[in-house]
Amino acid sequence: MLSESQQKFFRNLLHEKLDELLGEVNRTVTGMIDENENMPDPNDRATLESDRNFTLRIRDRERKLIGKIKDALDRIDQGTFGVCEICEEDITEGRLIARPVTTLCIECKKKQEDEEKIKGI
């Protein structure tokens, strides 16, 4: 169970990351609106489209991370943040700092990854 100061630390950490990601989303949207769409050179157009697709894939991953951050903030509110979903043991503070959206302790995550390798996922 996390102390009040630890909860505050992780809440702030998650809010900072959330604000950073939302700022990136806004910059991407603004950048796509501002780009010159009228490119007569097919190579320039292809490069622009390739860059845009790459950026959108990154933003999709960030969108998923935003959802995980919101879930982690909810877990802080519910008092379940830092508790492994599988074994219900406390997740180490080091792991939470490295991956604050995690829901599994390192041992359970390793078992999950090993099972996925066996299944070929």
C-alpha positions in Angstrom: 0.0 0.0 0.0 1.4 3.4 -1.0 1.7 6.2 1.5 -0.1 9.5 1.0 3.2 11.1 -0.2 3.8 8.3 -2.7 0.3 8.6 -4.0 0.8 12.3 -4.5 4.2 11.7 -6.2 2.7 9.2 -8.7 -0.4 11.4 -9.2 1.8 14.3 -10.2 4.0 12.1 -12.3 1.0 10.7 -14.2 -0.5 14.2 -14.7 2.8 15.5 -16.1 3.0 12.7 -18.6 -0.7 13.1 -19.5 -0.2 16.9 -20.1 2.9 16.2 -22.2 1.0 13.7 -24.4 -2.0 15.9 -24.8 0.3 18.7 -25.9 1.8 16.5 -28.5 -1.6 15.6 -29.8 -2.5 19.3 -30.2 0.8 20.1 -31.9 0.2 17.2 -34.4 -3.3 18.3 -35.2 -2.1 21.9 -35.7 0.9 20.8 -37.8 -1.3 18.7 -40.1 -3.7 21.5 -40.6 -0.9 24.0 -41.4 0.9 21.7 -43.9 0.7 22.7 -47.5 -1.5 20.1 -49.2 -0.8 21.3 -52.8 2.4 19.5 -53.7 2.8 18.9 -57.4 5.9 16.8 -57.0 4.8 13.1 -56.4 8.0 12.4 -54.4 7.4 15.3 -52.1 3.8 14.2 -51.6 4.9 10.6 -50.9 7.4 11.8 -48.3 4.7 13.9 -46.7 2.3 11.0 -46.6 4.9 8.6 -45.2 5.8 11.1 -42.5 2.2 11.7 -41.7 1.4 8.0 -41.4 4.4 7.5 -39.1 3.3 10.4 -36.9 -0.2 9.0 -36.7 1.1 5.6 -35.7 3.0 7.2 -32.9 0.0 9.3 -31.8 -2.1 6.1 -31.8 0.3 4.5 -29.4 0.2 7.6 -27.3 -3.6 7.6 -27.3 -3.5 4.1 -25.8 -1.0 5.3 -23.2 -3.3 8.2 -22.3 -6.0 5.6 -21.6 -3.6 3.7 -19.4 -2.6 6.9 -17.5 -6.2 7.7 -16.8 -6.8 4.2 -15.6 -3.7 4.5 -13.3 -5.1 7.8 -11.9 -8.4 6.0 -11.2 -6.5 3.3 -9.4 -4.9 5.9 -7.2 -8.3 7.3 -6.3 -9.6 3.8 -5.6 -6.6 2.8 -3.5 -5.5 0.0 -5.8 -2.6 1.7 -7.5 0.7 -0.2 -6.9 -1.0 -3.5 -6.3 -0.5 -6.4 -8.8 -3.7 -7.5 -10.5 -2.7 -11.1 -10.4 -1.0 -11.9 -7.1 -2.3 -8.8 -5.3 1.2 -8.1 -3.9 2.7 -4.6 -3.8 4.5 -3.6 -7.0 7.9 -2.2 -6.2 8.4 1.5 -6.2 11.2 1.2 -8.7 8.9 -0.6 -11.1 6.2 2.0 -10.6 8.7 4.8 -11.3 9.9 3.1 -14.5 6.4 2.2 -15.7 3.8 4.0 -13.6 0.9 2.6 -15.7 1.8 -1.0 -14.9 -0.8 -3.2 -13.3 1.5 -6.2 -12.7 4.5 -6.8 -10.5 7.7 -7.8 -12.3 7.3 -11.5 -11.5 3.8 -11.7 -12.8 4.7 -9.7 -15.9 7.6 -12.0 -16.6 5.3 -15.0 -16.3 2.8 -13.3 -18.7 5.5 -12.6 -21.2 6.9 -16.2 -21.0 3.4 -17.6 -21.6 2.9 -15.3 -24.6 6.2 -16.6 -26.0 5.1 -20.2 -25.6 1.7 -19.4 -27.3 3.5 -17.4 -30.0 1.5 -14.2 -29.4 
